[in-house]
Amino acid sequence: MMKTFIRSALVALLTLALVIPSAAASVTPQTIEAGQSTWEINQITTAPTLDGTVTAGEYPTTRRWNVGDPGTVSSLKEGKTYGYVDVNIGYDAQYLYIGAVVQEDTFAVKKASGTYSAFVFHLGCNMKDDMLSAQQYIEATLAINENGSEFGGISVISYDENGTQKKSWDYMKQLNAQMKYSRGTDGNGKAITTYEIFVPFDVIKAAYGLDKIDTKAWFNFSVNHRDDDGTSNGSFGWYNPLTDDQQADLMIEFNFSPKSLYNFIAFVGTSAAETTAAPAETTTAAPVETTAAPTTTAPAVTTAAPAQTPATADTGIVLAACIAMAAAAVLALRRRETN
Amino acid sequence: MNKSHLSRCLAALLAAMTLLTACGGDGGSGEQTTPTTTAPSAGETTASADDGPALDAYGREIIEADLPDVKFEGETFTVHTRGNVEKYEWLAEEVTGEALNDAIYKRNHTIEDKYGITLNIVAEGSWSDYSSSTLPKLQASIQANTGEYDLIAGYSAPFANMATTGMLYDLNTLQYIDFDKPWWWQSFKEASAVNGINYFGLGALSLSAIYSMAAVFFNPEIMEEVNSGVDPYQLVLDGKWTWDKMNELGANAVKELDGDNAMGAGDRWGMAFVNGANTVNMYGVASGEKLSTRNSDDTISIDVNVEKWGNVIDNMIKLINSENALIASEGDCRKMFINGQTLFESSWLYYAQTQIAPAVEAYGVLPVPKMNESQESYHGWIQGGMHMYAIPVDVKDVERASILTEAFAAETYASLLPAYYEVILKARYFADEASSQMMDIMYDSVDFDFARIYDGQIGIQTTIKDSVTAKQNTFASSFASFKKVYDKKLSSFLSKVETNAG
């Protein structure tokens, strides 16, 4: 009788633990589960040639973004637009290789300081799920002036707990060492700007005190449009805007929140040679229009559900505690039965 | 401060201004002599018409500071002030013949002589590095108990953070700081109090508060050309100076000038607004809607009337994005106004003083308009560039610091403020007598709000700015989302103040 009662109680306890943990646990906002997309990028076997152009098969992963595509964010004014932005990408143990091709009829930025085009990306490798980690990234502005001169401004950014940005240029020389840009035309005779940069992982690890590079990294890009008089005509990019509710939750948890968080690139082990997707054509032809990276497995771009549901550490702890209690009780019962 | 005396005694003021204009502008010899081109000192009095209290040359009742007759012979009084604008408040190394400089010089020497002290001005930092460099340095100095500074003129936006540190004296507890005197701004004292504590004082000492006042400049030539017979000053006095009226008058000024058949930087605009938060803040305040409430028990709540604010934001989006309006950078707006390409420019007095006056022969100044005629009064905004005054807890002699702070404030009110406010702004810079009344209205209508003074700790201004700049009025939903954040931040702020208060 007693045993039956205890068993019943244990079953009820376990059932309760499985059914209601979400109600019992507090909702902890997640910086890495805020609705971001993940773009799987492939490992590279032969390093690309750093020459400011992208040739067929040079990069194992390529993706085209058009203004208006799902997941892109555009504030471009009417009549101010880009044909496309192709990001060709790959990695090996030493570098992240990026070759960005932007179709733009003219240099998009016109300011008193000069007329130029620019491609901006952010790369963060600290994947701990908290706001300060999410706000550790390099900010790279790659720009080519109409007179052909090139400029690369790469800063190392972090934030303090009050949300104040700290920017360092200490690693700029090392990060700037390998980049090359050019203006040209694509296969359809459209004007393109190409930005090639090889980012050394060791520098990022040193900048942020990381032991290793995780299997994922924060990533975004944007291109900005400015008029002759310097007036902003908006920008176009790939990042993950946060809703007001998400920002508010993050502010409550971490004291500050950006208006958006970056998406992810995921480093997959598939070598470029093993992929079955058609390689990118040539820089003079329009790059292959893909919505997913060329892998042979599951779709490469996934979108995590926003952290509305508390699949949190709290839930895990509650479950683990319940299971441990149940196991201990069953053991005790067995001992009593044995005795 | 009570300015009503000034308004009542306009005749005396005009007489004084005539005298000053006659005396001024003769240049300086460069010798260290007592300036003769500045405003009359507080010692120059006029008898009141009805045998009432004696009035000064500006028609104000002469009020003395209640301070002991003491000397601090040979001692140094050190004031820390933000760099690059310090010359408008503290720095005057010699008589130059420039009225403001000479008035500062005279004020400084009057107090130095009276109390036997040497004034030491430490001016460092700018708006861009005050948070990251100057403020941490000040905090480190106070924490190290160096006693380095007797008085701090802090850049208000970031300096407000000091309320949570326990590093400043509650000015209410200092015997010789008398907030009831007209050289302190009562409405600021009331709005900025935290848990009954006043770490900051604002008043005559803060000339930066006056030059940080929001204003609308207008070009009288364009006004006459396109709105002949319209007197903008009278519109203000009649309570008819509204957002719609400014837009309506501005519409008549719009003109395609450069022949490209598209409105741009080469054309003439009705209105110019600087892109960014300052424009949103000045018009938000001008609407009369508050962001916080001081309750009867002296507690603070972030109680926003969402419906009314939604209406304000709708109207602001409509005004700023009017086809008659140019939205541009601060520099471009100023350049176009100086070039005669804008009828109305929304800005603040600092630019009249430093850039417009030297470049433009005639211009007018108006308060920021009311949202609509049904609004009871004008509401003026002072942007965060103003200096708030505080006494650090490590000061070597707090009694001396309070005496000298009060003495400088009283003397500034008596001699420097009129020189700056009445002479510089009215007679010299604003070559237009009617702007005297406008200045009075602007001064009297300044609106302080706890949530704006401590916005760095609460952050609600951003939500409004984002709604306006996005041109999508999402304020109601955004406020609903962020209300818990404001409440938490407010609670945390008040708690830190309480914890660290001496």
Interface residues (C-beta under 8 A of the other chain):
Chain A: T164 D229 G230 T231 T243 D244 D245 Q247 A248 M251 I252
Chain B: S131 S132 G264 A265 A328 S329 D332 T474 S477 S478 S481 F482 K484 V485 K488
